[in-house]
């Protein structure tokens, strides 16, 4: 090796590229899951619809595992947190976009059914007519495309960030300082 040649260090994968790949893959799986729930009428069941978070968890874990494989077994806590957060944001954005498109163009009566179930639940809880009307008015404010997409993105990002804090702590394997 001559004096002018320098050592080339091998760069690992970028957090962004791995997160985009797995974010889109698992967002697609989440959208298919949501479509099945909406078509079957099970989307109103909170327990069943919350299983989408298992899909998100799987996406975060597989994304981190893939990053570590491409990075010679190493992933810092911050890299894992970044991966999980980006995957969650993509998952939330695409899920929110799908929900809005479905409600807007495929099943416009979907929200009417949801609002009616919410009204029945409020009546069952013994809320006054004024409280019910105020609650329904507030819910209708979140029906537009921007509110649905942004709301889904932010909520999923928050949940995904919290999940990523835990998953990153378990899966991290920091590269030694002096190699």
Order of alpha helices (4+ residues) and beta strands (2+ residues): alpha-alpha-alpha-alpha-alpha-alpha-alpha
